[in-house]
């Protein structure tokens, strides 16, 4: 298991945020949120797992260092809040994951040190 890193939304400037009409739809828009860095595979997995739990798997997609979310004009504020909460929750999952990774690494270090100590003792016993 490897460590993951948190990813955050860049501040949303209402004048600059990318909003595009979805082709073939009369009232669906895509809002593209910029992330502060490219998410790694672990972060991405936690993000999509969270979407699946909300049964909203088709409403958002990670594309490089962006998250694209589908919305209607009336729901845009709700989708901004929802996306912010989703990113925050994903980062909480990363913190838990990293804590578990650290515990496993620490346990491996303890096992290795104990093994080396035991081997040293066994060698000393063989010398007697």
ZILINPE-V823521 format. One record per run of one state. SS is the DSSP state (helix for helix, strand for strand, loop for the rest). FROM is the first residue (numbers start at 0). TO is the last residue. Records with the same first field share a line. If there is no record, write none. Layout:
SS = FROM-TO ; FROM-TO
This chain:
loop = 0-7 ; 9-16 ; 21-27 ; 35-39 ; 53-55 ; 63-64 ; 71-74 ; 127-127
strand = 8-8 ; 17-20 ; 28-34 ; 59-62 ; 65-70
helix = 40-52 ; 56-58 ; 75-126
